[in-house]
Amino acid sequence: MGCSEIVIIRGGTPQQLSPAATVFTAAEFKQRLSSASFFGLLFKYHNARAIVPDLEFHSNPLLTALCLRFLSRGPAWLEDETGTRSSIGLGRLAARIRLFLRDFAFRRDELRRVARDLVSLERLTRQQEKRRVREGTPVYLRTDLLFNLRAGGSVGHTAGVLNNLETLCGRPTFLTTDLIPTVL
């Protein structure tokens, strides 16, 4: 007999949880996924959902969708912190697979393009270094597809740079896709 629901929490906060729900954090589920015990979870649940901070931007969308589909005999969906749901059906899976295959097919071209852009930027930087103006407000831009980061190397680095940049060239303007709690 199957269980009612499995919920995987990937950084968001669920609106409500059934007392009968099986709940995993993303780390716990990843550990389970890499062990043989994962096979015991296949099609065990009536429904499956993953709680993410943002429906549009979360890591591994194809893997997440496939896992949810294989865990549930019934509905599967992604849900954000506001309770908005995105159902995972055959159409959504097909779209995710198509995007994955497209990205996989063009990855070498994209890497070559990025390498060319970096060489161009290095040349431009060397040319402009002699004309550098030390006036104005520095801008620190941080974009990230992982939300709700609270600690770790990238968070520590960002906080260290921002918190000490003022001593070199003035208080920076910080543009980011998510708040960093250790930035003053």
C-alpha positions as CSV (number, residue, x, y, z in Angstrom):
1,M,0.0,0.0,0.0
2,G,1.3,3.4,-0.9
3,C,1.8,6.5,1.2
4,S,-0.2,9.7,0.7
5,E,2.5,12.3,-0.1
6,I,6.2,13.0,-0.4
7,V,7.5,16.5,0.0
8,I,11.0,17.6,-0.9
9,I,12.0,20.9,0.5
10,R,14.6,22.6,-1.7
11,G,14.9,26.0,0.0
12,G,11.4,27.2,0.2
13,T,9.0,27.1,3.1
14,P,5.8,25.0,2.6
15,Q,2.5,26.6,3.1
16,Q,1.1,23.5,4.8
17,L,2.1,19.9,5.3
18,S,-0.1,16.9,5.9
19,P,0.8,15.0,9.1
20,A,0.9,11.9,7.0
21,A,3.4,13.4,4.5
22,T,6.9,12.0,4.1
23,V,9.2,15.0,4.2
24,F,12.8,15.2,3.0
25,T,15.2,18.2,2.8
26,A,17.0,18.4,-0.5
27,A,20.2,17.1,1.1
28,E,18.4,14.1,2.6
29,F,16.7,13.3,-0.7
30,K,20.0,13.6,-2.6
31,Q,21.6,11.1,-0.2
32,R,18.6,8.8,-0.6
33,L,18.8,9.2,-4.4
34,S,22.4,8.0,-4.5
35,S,21.6,4.8,-2.5
36,A,19.8,1.6,-3.4
37,S,17.0,2.5,-1.0
38,F,15.7,5.0,-3.6
39,F,14.2,2.1,-5.6
40,G,11.8,1.5,-2.6
41,L,10.4,4.9,-3.1
42,L,9.4,4.5,-6.8
43,F,5.7,5.1,-7.4
44,K,5.1,4.7,-3.6
45,Y,3.2,7.9,-3.1
46,H,-0.2,9.2,-4.2
47,N,1.3,12.6,-5.0
48,A,4.8,14.2,-4.9
49,R,5.8,17.9,-4.6
50,A,9.0,19.9,-4.3
51,I,9.0,23.2,-2.5
52,V,11.4,25.7,-4.2
53,P,12.0,29.4,-3.5
54,D,11.0,30.4,-7.1
55,L,9.3,28.3,-9.8
56,E,11.2,29.9,-12.6
57,F,14.7,29.7,-11.1
58,H,15.8,26.5,-9.4
59,S,18.6,24.1,-9.9
60,N,18.3,20.9,-11.9
61,P,14.7,21.3,-13.1
62,L,14.8,18.2,-15.3
63,L,16.1,15.9,-12.6
64,T,13.7,17.4,-10.1
65,A,10.7,16.8,-12.4
66,L,11.8,13.3,-13.3
67,C,12.3,12.4,-9.6
68,L,8.9,13.7,-8.7
69,R,7.2,11.8,-11.5
70,F,8.9,8.6,-10.5
71,L,7.9,9.0,-6.9
72,S,4.2,9.4,-7.5
73,R,1.4,7.3,-9.0
74,G,-0.7,10.5,-9.2
75,P,-0.1,14.2,-9.4
76,A,3.4,15.7,-9.1
77,W,4.2,19.4,-8.9
78,L,6.6,22.1,-8.0
79,E,5.4,24.7,-5.5
80,D,6.9,28.0,-4.5
81,E,6.8,29.7,-1.1
82,T,3.6,31.5,-1.9
83,G,1.8,28.2,-2.7
84,T,1.8,28.7,-6.5
85,R,2.0,25.3,-8.2
86,S,3.4,24.1,-11.5
87,S,2.1,20.7,-12.5
88,I,4.6,18.1,-13.9
89,G,2.9,16.2,-16.7
90,L,4.1,14.7,-19.9
91,G,4.1,18.1,-21.7
92,R,6.3,19.7,-19.0
93,L,8.6,16.8,-18.9
94,A,9.0,16.9,-22.7
95,A,9.7,20.6,-22.6
96,R,12.4,20.1,-19.9
97,I,14.0,17.2,-21.9
98,R,14.0,19.4,-25.0
99,L,15.8,22.2,-23.2
100,F,18.3,19.8,-21.6
101,L,19.1,18.3,-25.0
102,R,19.4,21.7,-26.6
103,D,21.8,22.9,-23.9
104,F,23.8,19.7,-24.1
105,A,24.1,20.0,-27.9
106,F,25.3,23.6,-27.9
107,R,27.5,23.5,-24.8
108,R,30.8,23.4,-26.7
109,D,29.8,26.4,-28.8
110,E,28.7,28.3,-25.8
111,L,31.9,27.6,-23.9
112,R,33.9,28.7,-27.0
113,R,31.9,31.9,-27.2
114,V,32.5,32.6,-23.5
115,A,36.2,32.0,-23.9
116,R,36.3,34.5,-26.9
117,D,34.4,37.1,-24.8
118,L,36.9,36.7,-21.9
119,V,39.9,37.2,-24.2
120,S,38.2,40.3,-25.6
121,L,37.5,41.6,-22.1
122,E,41.1,41.0,-21.0
123,R,42.4,43.0,-24.0
124,L,40.0,45.8,-23.3
125,T,40.9,45.8,-19.6
126,R,44.6,46.0,-20.4
127,Q,44.0,48.9,-22.8
128,Q,41.8,50.8,-20.3
129,E,44.0,50.1,-17.2
130,K,46.1,53.1,-18.1
131,R,43.1,55.4,-18.3
132,R,41.4,54.1,-15.1
133,V,39.5,56.8,-13.2
134,R,39.3,56.3,-9.4
135,E,36.2,58.5,-9.0
136,G,32.6,57.4,-8.7
137,T,30.7,54.7,-6.9
138,P,31.9,51.1,-7.4
139,V,29.2,48.6,-8.3
140,Y,29.2,45.0,-7.2
141,L,26.9,42.7,-9.2
142,R,26.1,39.2,-8.0
143,T,23.7,37.0,-9.9
144,D,22.9,33.5,-8.7
145,L,20.4,30.8,-9.5
146,L,20.5,29.4,-6.0
147,F,18.4,31.3,-3.5
148,N,18.4,31.6,0.3
149,L,22.1,30.9,0.6
150,R,23.1,31.8,4.2
151,A,26.7,30.5,4.4
152,G,29.5,29.0,2.3
153,G,32.5,30.1,0.2
154,S,30.7,32.3,-2.2
155,V,28.7,34.0,0.5
156,G,31.8,34.6,2.6
157,H,33.7,35.9,-0.4
158,T,30.9,38.3,-1.4
159,A,30.5,39.6,2.2
160,G,34.3,40.1,2.6
161,V,34.7,42.0,-0.7
162,L,31.7,44.2,-0.1
163,N,32.4,44.9,3.6
164,N,36.0,45.9,2.8
165,L,35.6,47.6,-0.6
166,E,34.8,50.9,1.0
167,T,38.3,51.3,2.4
168,L,39.7,51.2,-1.1
169,C,37.3,53.2,-3.3
170,G,34.1,54.1,-1.5
171,R,30.9,52.4,-0.4
172,P,29.8,50.1,-3.3
173,T,26.3,49.8,-4.7
174,F,25.4,46.1,-4.3
175,L,23.1,44.6,-7.0
176,T,21.9,41.1,-6.4
177,T,19.3,38.6,-7.2
178,D,19.0,37.5,-3.5
179,L,19.9,39.0,-0.1
180,I,23.2,38.1,1.5
181,P,22.7,38.2,5.3
182,T,26.4,38.9,6.2
183,V,26.7,42.0,4.0
184,L,26.5,45.1,6.2
